[in-house]
Amino acid sequence: VKERTGKVEIKNRTGKWEISYDYKPTTYVDTANGRTVVKQITLMYGVFLLLLTLAAVGISMRKA
């Protein structure tokens, strides 16, 4: 497995120097669809945790 540690490009186009740097960690999702799915799963997990917390607080308040 190759890790992407980054890529530096230096180009001289028409007398102008263009320097750019690109870095993507090994956990980066390449496709836009994949990134959307990851965001949706993260959002659903957050909502689940919020509902679980609210349910736990509601149960503990009923006992008091």
N, C-alpha and C positions, 0 to 999 in steps of 0.2 A: 504494500500500500504506500503510495507516494503522498507525502504531505505537501500541501501548497504553502510555501513559506512566503510567497509574494513574487511579484514580477515588476521589474523596473524597466520602463521603456524611455529611451532618449532618441528623439527624432529631430532632424533638421529639415524643415520644409520651408522653402523659399526664404532662407535666411533667419527663420525663427526657430528657436529651440523649444520643443515641447517635451516636458518631463511629466510622466504619469506613473503612479504606483497602484498596483492591484493586489489585494490580499483577500483570500477567502479561507476561513478555517476549515479543518477537515470535516466539521459537522455541518457545513453549509449545504443547503438544499438547492440544487441547480435549477430546477424548473419552477416556473411561476405557479403552476398548479400545485406542486408539492409544497411550496411556501404557504399557499392559501390553506391547504389542508392542515398544515402544522399550526397555523394561526387559529383556525377554527377549533382544533382539538384543545389547544391551550385555553381558548376562551371558554369552551364547554367545561373544562376541568376547573377553571376559576369559578364559574357559576355554580358548579356542583359543590365546591368547597364552601361557598357562601351559603347555599341552601342547607348544607349539612351543619354549619355553624349556627344558623338561625334556628334550625330544628333542635339542636342540642340546647341552646339557650331557652327555647320555649319549653322543652321538657323539664329543665331544671327549675324554671320559674313556676311551673305547675306544682311541683313537689313542695315548694316553700310556703 
